């Protein structure tokens, strides 16, 4: 056999063997039994994008259910809105827990993660409807039962993680106030998002924002560049690229100590929805920075806003409660990749270099952060 051909065969054998080896490495990796209560009320497709990222991390790191030592299923092991087959029927169910069971739940589980409480609306679920317009709620909102469970988990110093939109519509004002008080933060009422195009003809552009703008400013919507939109009740602020913000307007920046602890980048672009909170006594792990111009800073100041605000906070007392001020778990990932040990070593092939590619955010920020939080907490459980 000629030497070049032999080299090619060896390379092919190695390439074919590596996935098998990494699958075996994952299979025989030590399992970490930890009962995690996942709540996702915003499941508008069978892909379950709003908690799939979390399940990827759980599976990759070998976190399993205590009862049967199996991995968490992203299609079954959560509470909230549950699409049912067949897909074309557009039928759905709900998996809920009752107020009467909260004490037993808090006693038996180790952690709880609210990935999304916004819910599912009529236009999200039924086909042939204009999704860019607001519609009535089918299911959603953080409620009294959720509030009570969070309280009981915090009273037991167990891990609690909540994400963006735990305070805003459609959550009732009283429940919003209670959860803010419980987390020791203050919600400003403002939410925002970076749009790659503010042109109303862009795909999935929320055209209802243009009506808000016309009503507030008494002039037409003329924006067509990328930019950031901030919303509160009936108020809207538009920060267009070039005039108000630079080319990378929304960045998550992290202090060097937490970069080292969780292996996070010092800064990374973020292109999903976020809310603006005051951390009060909470520890700030990361912050949102808006790349604003002096003109935009003056505009923000008139509304009592700053161009920097918390992205991830942690309670200062027991450091087991976290709030992520952004829609962090929206990456639609192939779950099969979570079963290969060392997949993160090849993470560069799973996302593009475009800042708006949300898979990039998952690999470089979300995965190391959540993996670090979960593994630190699991280690503390083992020490008890």
N, C-alpha and C positions, 0 to 999 in steps of 0.2 A: 504493500500500500504506500502510495506517495505521501511524503511528509505533509504537504499543504492540505491534502484531503483528511489526513489523520487529525490535524489541528482543528479543522472545521468540525469534524465529528466530535472531538473532545469538547469544543465550545458548545455545540448543540446539546450534548449530554448534560453538561453543567447547567445550561439555561433551563433545560427541562427538569433537572433534579432540584434546582433551588426552590421552586414553589412547593414541591412535595416536602422537602426538608423543613421549610418554614411553616408549612401546615402542621407537620408533626411536632415541631417546636412549640407551636401555639397549643396543640392538643394536650401535650404533656406538661404545659406550664402549670404551676401551682394555682389552684382555684382559690378565689377569695369570696367566701360566703358572706353576703351582706344584703339584707332585705331593704330594697329601695322602692319607695312609693313614687311613681311617676304620674304627674297630672298634666294632660294636654287637652284643652278644650277647643283647639283650633286645628282640626283635622279635616281640611277641605278636599283631600284627595287620598287615594289608597296608598300613596307613598309615605304618608305620615312625616312630612318634612320637618314639622315643628318639634319633633323629639328624636328623629332618626340619628342626628349627630350624637346625642347622649348615648343612645343604644350602641352606636359604633364604638364609643370609648369604653363602655361597660363590657362589651364582648371582647374587644382587643385586649383589655387589661385583665380579663378572666374573672370579672365580678359575676357571681352566680347567686341564684336564689338559695336560701338556706335549706328549704324543705327537700328539694330534689337535686340540688347542685347542678342545675341546668342554666344556660345563658338566658338572658332576658330577651323576649320576643318583642320586636318593635311594633308588630301588628296586634298583639294581644295584651301584653303586660303594661297597661297604663289605664288611667281613669280619665273619662271625658267623652268626647264625641267619637263615635265608632261607625265608619261607613260599612255597609253590608252588601254582600253580593246578591244578584248580579249588578255590575257597575251601572248599566244602562237604566236600571230601575230607580236609581238615585234614592234608595232607602237608607235609613241610618238608625242607629241605636245609641244608647248612652250607658256607660259603665260608671256608676256613681257609688259613693259611700255615704252612709247616713250619720247624722249628728249623734245618734245614740251609740254608734260604734267608735266614735273618735278616741275615747279613752283607751279602749282595747287596741286600736290601731297604733296609737302613740307608744303604748307599752311594748308592742311586738315588733315594730319596724325599726330600722337603724337610721334611715335618712329619707328625706322627701325633696323632690325637685319639681317645681311648677315651671314647665317649659313654656307654656303659653295659656293665658286665661281669656284672651280676647273673644274667642268663640267663632262660630260659623254663621254666616248670614245668607239670606235667600239667594242673592246674586252669586255667592261663592259656590253654592252647592248645585243649583239647577242650571242645566245647560241652555244655551240660547239666550241667556240674559246678559245685559251689558254690565260687565264686572267693574267698570270704572265708576259706576254710580252707587251711592249708598242705598242700603235696603234694610228690611227688618231682620232682627236677630232670630235665628233658629235655636241657638244654644250658646251659652257662654257666660262669662263674668266670674270674678272671684267673689265668693259668697260667704255667708256666716259660718257655714260648716268648714270651709277652707280656713277661715280666720281662726276658728276654734282649734283645728288640728295644728296649725302653725304655732299657736300659743302653747299647746300641750307638748309639742316637740321642743320648743325653746325652753320650756320649764324643765325638761329632762336633759338639756344640753346636747341634744342630738342635731345632726347635720340638717340644715334647712337652706335650700337654694331657690330663689325666685328670679324670674326674668322680666324683661320689659313688658309694660302694659298691665301690671298688677294693680295699678291705681286709677287708671283712666277709664273712659267709656269702653264697655258697657257696665263696668263695676259701679254699684250704687255708691253714692257719696258717703254714706255712713260706713260701709264696709271699707271704702278707700281710706277714710280717716283712721279707722281702727288698725289697718295693716301698716299704714305709715307710722303710727304711734308704736306699734309692736316692733317694727324694724328700726325705730329711732331715726327716721329721716323725714324730710318734708318734700313733697312733690310740688313742683312749680306750676303744674298744669300744662306745660309746654312739651310737645313731642316734635320730632323732626326726622327728616330723611334726605339723603343725597340722591338726586336723580341724574342719570347720565344725559338726559335731555328733558328740558322743561317745555318742549313743544307739545301742544295738546294732541297732535297726531301720533305721538309716540305710543308704542304698544303698552297697554295696561296703565296708561297715564290716568290718574284719578281726576277726571275733569270737574268733579264737584268743587275742587279747590279754586278753580277759576271763578266760579260764582261767588265764593267767599271773598276773593280778591276784589272783584268788581264792586261788591257791596261795600267793602271797607274803604277802598281808595277812590271810588267813583271814576274809574278809568279801566280800559280793557286790558286783558292779559296779553302782553306782547313778548314774553320771555320764550326763547327757543334754544338757549345754550344749556350746558350742564349747570347744576346749582343745588342749593340746600333750601328746603321749605320747612319752616317752623310753624306749628299750629297750636292754638289754644282757644277752646270754646269757639267764639266767632271772630277771633283774630288770626291773621296770617302774616308771616314775614317771608319774603322771597329774597334769597341771597344768590345772585347770579354770578357765574364764573367770569372773572375779568374785572367786573365792577365791584363786587362785594367779597368774593373768595378766590383763592388761588386754585391751581390745577388739582391739588389733593386736599379738598376742603374739610373732610372729616377724617381725623386720625385718632386712633387709640394709642396713647403714650403711657408707658409704664416706668416706674422708678427702678433704678438699677438693682436695688436689693431684691425686688420681686421678679425682675428679669432673670436674675441668678437663681432664685428659689424655684421658679416654675419653668425656666428655660423659655422665656417669652422674648419677642423682639422689642426693642425700645420704642418702636412706633410701627403701626400698620394701618392701612386704609380700611374704612368701614363704610359699607354702602346700604345698610338696612335701617329700619326704624329704630329710634332711640327716644328716651325721655330725659328730661332735665330735672335733677333732684338736688337737694341740699343734704350733705352727708351728716351734718351735726357732729356727734361724737364718734361716728363710725370711722374705721380705718379705710383710707382710699388706696386701693391697689393699682388701679389704672384710671386714666382720665380721657374724656373726649376733648380734643382740641379742634376748633374750627379755624381753618386758615383764612382769617378775615382781614380785610383791608381797614384802614382808619375810618372810612365811610361806613362800613358795616358795623364796626365797633360802636360808633355813635348811634347808629340805628338800634342796635341791641340794647344799649344803655337806656334808651327811652322806654323800653319795655322791662327794665330791671334785669336784663340778662347779661351774662358774661360769655366770652368765647371759649371758656374752659369749664368743664363740669364733670362729676364722677361717672365713670363707666362701670367699675366694679368696686363694691364696698364690702367690708367684713365687720361684724360686730366686735367691739373692743374688749368685751368682757371674757367670753369663752371662745371667741373666734370660730364659731361653728355655724354662723348664719351669714349668708351672702346674698347680695342683690346685684344682678347684672342689668345695667340700664339700657341694654340694647337687645335686639332680636338676634341672639347669638346662635340659636340652634336651627337655622333655616337652610342648612346645606343638605342637598339631596345626594347622598353618598351611596355607592354600591356596597351593600352590607357584606358581601362575600369577602371583600378586602380586609375586613376586620379580623378574619380568622387566619391571617398569615403573620407570624411573628416577624417583627422587623419591617413591616410595611411602611412605617414612617421614614425608614432610611431611603425609600424610593418616592417620597411624597412629591418631589418635583415633577414627576410624570403625571400626577393626578390633578394638577391645576395649571392654568396659564399664567403668564407674567402680567396680565391685565389687573390693575388694582381693584377693579369692580368684581373680579372673579371671587365669589364667596367661598369657594372651596379652598382658596389660598388662606383666607381668614381661619377656616377650620383647622388646617394643618399647622399653621404657624402660631396661632393664638388659642383658639378654643380647646383643641385637643390637649396641649400641654397644661393649660390652666386647669381644666376640669379633671384631667388625669391626676395632676398634682394634688388637688383638693381632696379627691376621693381616696387616693392612696395614703395621704397623710392621716385622714380620718380613720381609714381602716386600720392603720398601724396603732392609732390611739385606742381603738376598740380591742385589739389584741393584747394591749398592755393592761387592760382592766381585769 
